[in-house]
Amino acid sequence: MAINTAPFQKIGEACKTTGLSQYFLRRGCKEGTVPHINSGGVYYINVPALLRKLGAEEAEA
């Protein structure tokens, strides 16, 4: 099973790539805490930016 390396991924793909739950990603998109773009009714997660953000938050803790 290959990991998707596309920078923008739908929520389901981003879950498999990052290991984060769909609930976390959907809620983060709606709240604006997860870097994404919205096209129609589909959220595309900016996975590299999300991983950088999570790494930065971890370093602050």
N, C-alpha and C positions, 0 to 999 in steps of 0.2 A: 504494500500500500504506500503510495507516494504522497508526500506532504505538498500541498499547494503552496507555491512560492509567489503567486500573484500578489501585488501590493494591496489591491482592493478586493475584498472577498465578501460574499453574502454571509449572513449571520451563521448559517449552518456550517459553511466551510471554515469560517473564522473560529468556530467552536472546536473543530477538529485540529486546526493548526495551533491554537493557543492553549487549549485545554480548559477554557473558561466556559461557563454555562450560557445557554441561550438566554435565560432570564437576565443574567448579569449584563450581557451585551445589549439586549433590547432595552432594558431599563436605562443603561448608560447612554444609548443613542437618544432616547426620549428626553433625558435630563441634560444632555450635552456634555457628558463627562467622557464619552468614548469618541475618539476622532472618526468621523464618518461623513459620507455624503448620502443624500436621499434622492433616489430617482424613481418617480412615481410612488409606489408604496413599498419599494425595496430599499433597505439599508445596505450600503456597501461600507464595510469597516476598513479603515486604513490600518492594516495590521502592523507594518513597521512603526508607525507613529504610536500605536497603542502599546506595543512592546517597549518602546523607549519611555513612554509615560509611566508604565507600570514599574520599569526599572528605576526611574527617577524617584517615584514615590517610595519604593523599597529602600533606596539609599537614604532618604530623609528620615525614615523610621529608626 
